[in-house]
Every structure is written in structure tokens, then in C-alpha cells.
Amino acid sequence: MSQNLNQLASCIIKATFLEDQKVFREVEILANSSLEDLAGIIIEAYGFTMDHSYSFYDNLSNPSESKEVYVLDTLDDVELPFIKHVSEVSVGEVFVLGKKLLFIFDYGEDWEFEIEFLSKIENPESDRLPKVVKSVGDSPKQYADYDEGTGD
């Protein structure tokens, strides 16, 4: 899948909001962190609450045709070699320079982000990882405001 990154290195990952591609976040995360950890920092970077399922796909235009799928929730009766649980695979195992994945969060709302591996840092300076290193544009609201009295 990838050239093995030094698992002590860190990775700079860009998460672009696909509905408005001028909105993106860049995060730094250790290569030995799980994709579950990566999902957590992306959701945090956008100010969302981690209260829904999500998945990563290698086919950005047609996720159902993906050859690599990383999921939070697995189906007990389905065993396919290209589907892995996000807690069982590290960022360094999945990403090579320039690789992109589609990240879909909350299947009801279908928040879609393009996740791109930008660079690696062999000797990260901070022991406080993961962290957001760049934030461009306003985050979308996870939940629309509504008037509780009318339900509108």
C-alpha cells in the first residue's frame, strides 16, 4: 500500500471541505496514529462533535468503487479484504506523498472532505500531537439553527 513512513515521524494532512473547497484545515499527526485519531482531529478542527459514523475511501468520485475502505462501524457478517477498521490501521500505513482519500462523516448529512497527505516531518518538534496547524475559511455549522418553539 505505502512506502512505510517512519512511525515516529509526523504527517501534515489537509482536509478540504468539498462543498466549499476554499475551506480547509491542515493538521499534524504522528504517523503511528490510527485513522480513528485522524478522523477525531479533523472533526475537532472543523468544530464538529464526534457523534456520528464515518469512513475513508480511496475512490473520491465513487466511494462504492473503492479498493481501500476504512470504517468505524463494521458489519459482523461481511468480511472483505479491502475493508479495514479505522482503529487497526495507522496514518503511516495508508498515506504516501500526494495520496488522497474521501472522508465522509455523518451518513445522514454526508459531510464530505478530501483528505490529502501533504508532507512528513522526520523529527517533529511538538509532543502535543495531533494539532491543527492551519485553518482557512469558516467551518460549516454541523447542525442548522432552528426555532425550538416552532420547529423551524
Buried (B, 14 or more C-beta within 10 A) or exposed (E): EBEEBEEEBBBBBBBBBBEEEEBBBBBBBBBBBBBBBBBBBBBBBBEBEBEBEBBBBBBBEEBEEBEBBBBBEBEEEEEEEEBBBBEEBBBBBBBEEEBBBBBBBBEEBEBBBBBBBBBBBEEBEEEEBBEBBEBEEEEBEBEEEEEEEEEE
